[in-house]
Amino acid sequence: MKLPGMKETPLKVPYTEPNITGLLINRMTYLLDTVSPDRRIVVVCVGTDRSTGDSLGPLVGTSLGKYRSPFFDLYGTLEEPVHAMNLDDTLIEINKRVRKPFIVGIDACLGQAASVGCIQVGTGPVRPGAGVNKDLPPVGDIHITGIVNVGGFMEYFVLQNTRLHLVMRMADIIAHSLFSSIMKCTRTATYPAATPD
């Protein structure tokens, strides 16, 4: 049953929550079920492996890549990250290749001390670089973010000194939940293919 306002209110759950994957799968499935069948899902994992805190996106992308799924396109892995230097070009490429992409934006972010370790899922784009005062294009029709450390002071230093264990655990949870949600959506069999190069 779809509850009023559920779509608009972001879900925010600590990664230590015992039923976190179930909660995330339910919310992601709810959001993906609203997508028109003629739109293809494109997952864009933003970040860089040069910073522990900012490696959440590429770690999620690398985990998702192992599934080799035909049901979504994937951009942003440890091998080929999507970051500040190539984000514009990546979004242009997606819009050239996919007629009406439905983009899931994934990124790390900084927040209040009490929120560190929380995973958030909501409608609207993720805003890469906001935590370090970079002006980058927004990414996504929906977003998934992981709060990896505390914001507000010396953000670059904080991102560099984030525990890898925390980032990897959050990345595993996000990748598993998102893949399960995509597979759970009954419309997967009708996903349009990307345009060949």
Protein Blocks (a to p, Z undefined) as FASTA:
>chain_A
ZZehklmmccdddfklmklmmmmmmmmmmmmmmpcfkbccddddeddfkbfklmmmmmmm
mmmmmnopakbccehifklccdfklmmmmmmmmmmmpmbacddddddddddfklgoiacd
dedjddehklnopacddedjbdcdddfbdehiakllmmmmccfklmmmmmmmmmmmmmmm
mmmpmklmmoccdddZZ
